[in-house]
Amino acid sequence: MPLTVNRRTLAALGLGWAVAARTGAAPALPTELRFAYMDKTPAVTEKAIAVLTSAYARLGIAVTFVPLPFARSLMEANAGIYDGEAARLAGVA
C-alpha cells in the first residue's frame, strides 16, 4: 500500500490537535518523537522518513529515526520503546 499524505490530512491533524489542546481534551504535543525503521527497505523508508519529517516539522515536532533489523523494529515499536515505525508493510502487526 503506497504511503500518501496530503495537505488536507496534515491540516486536519494539526487542527484536531489545536482544538483539543485549547479545550483541554488532549495533552500538549510532544516536542520529539523517535521512530524505528527497517534497515533493509531503503526505497520504502526514504519516502516515509521524508513525509514524516515534513509533517511533524509543520507541527513543531522534531523526529529521529533509528535503523533496526525487521523483527526488532517491529517488536520495539509495538512494545513502545519507539513512538512508532517509519513505514510498516500492509498486513504486518
Buried (B, 14 or more C-beta within 10 A) or exposed (E): EEBEEEEEEBEEBBEEBEEBEEEEEEEEBBEEBBBBBBBEBEEBBEBBBEBBBEBBEEBEBEBEBBEBEBEBBBEBBBEEEBBBBBBBEEEEE
